[in-house]
Amino acid sequence: MSAIAIVMMLVAMAVLWGGLVVSVISLLRHGSADGGAPELHRDL
């Protein structure tokens, strides 16, 4: 692999794993506002 390919791979991995970490931290901090998804009643 060339150096540029390795750099691009590392950047892509950092973006993906960074997004995962940020989303988990956000969920742990804030969670759901009402403790769960509201029940939706739909007349069909």
ChimeraX attribute file (.defattr): number of C-alpha atoms within 10 A of each C-alpha:
attribute: neighborCount
match mode: 1-to-1
recipient: residues
	/A:1	5
	/A:2	6
	/A:3	8
	/A:4	9
	/A:5	10
	/A:6	11
	/A:7	11
	/A:8	11
	/A:9	12
	/A:10	12
	/A:11	11
	/A:12	12
	/A:13	12
	/A:14	12
	/A:15	12
	/A:16	11
	/A:17	11
	/A:18	12
	/A:19	12
	/A:20	12
	/A:21	12
	/A:22	11
	/A:23	12
	/A:24	12
	/A:25	12
	/A:26	11
	/A:27	11
	/A:28	10
	/A:29	9
	/A:30	8
	/A:31	12
	/A:32	10
	/A:33	7
	/A:34	7
	/A:35	7
	/A:36	8
	/A:37	8
	/A:38	7
	/A:39	6
	/A:40	6
	/A:41	6
	/A:42	5
	/A:43	4
	/A:44	3
